[in-house]
Amino acid sequence: MLDCLDKRIRGEIPDTLLLCEHDPVYTLGRRQGASNNVLHPEKIPVIEARRGGDVTYHGPGQLVGYPIVQLQGKRKDLHAYLGFLEQVWIDYLYKVGIEANRDDRNTGVWVGGKKMVAVGIACRRWVTWHGFACNVNLDLKPFYNINPCGLNSTLVTRLSDHWTSPLSIENLSREFGKHFISSWQKWNES
């Protein structure tokens, strides 16, 4: 990711979206006191990330996205970019029959009053990195060992609890990746 970031800053690569799953890990954002929200990490590693936000969990069954994109012109607005990331997921979930929304007090994408997609970014020279984590079909138990994003762990949900079709990270990656690219192009043209 950092190699792509450096290459994008130098203009050696175009805007890029990296999609992956992680081994179990708790990540701490830059928010002051984020480590206080790690209650019982047990055997899951806790690492500091350079993104904004608090603590979250990443693991198998979660689609994690790292848009390495340059914000230009009128798009040099981190709050607008965060809103863009949320809206991309809201629009995608709507297309598959899931009603999602924002929460005025907390970042991310919410379904039925629970967070499904966490969002946290970093930016260097107007090129972003880090991004989002969509809970697809992962085990939610590791969230009970933290206050995810500073919230109660019962406020976390996953896509598989709201979608009746079989889910695979590979298929979701392909579908969402196309949706993201199209949305990014439209956002930059508007």
Buried (B, 14 or more C-beta within 10 A) or exposed (E): BEEBBBBBBEEEBEBBBBBEBEEBBBBBBBBEEBEEBBEEBEEBEBEEBBBBBBBBBBBEBBBBBBBBBBBEEEBEEBEEBBBBBBBBBBEBBEEEEBEBEBBEEBBBBBBEEBBBBBBBBBBEEBBBBBBBBBBBBBBBEBBBBBBBBBBEBEBBBBBBEBBEEEBEBEEBBEEBBEBBEEBBEEBBEE
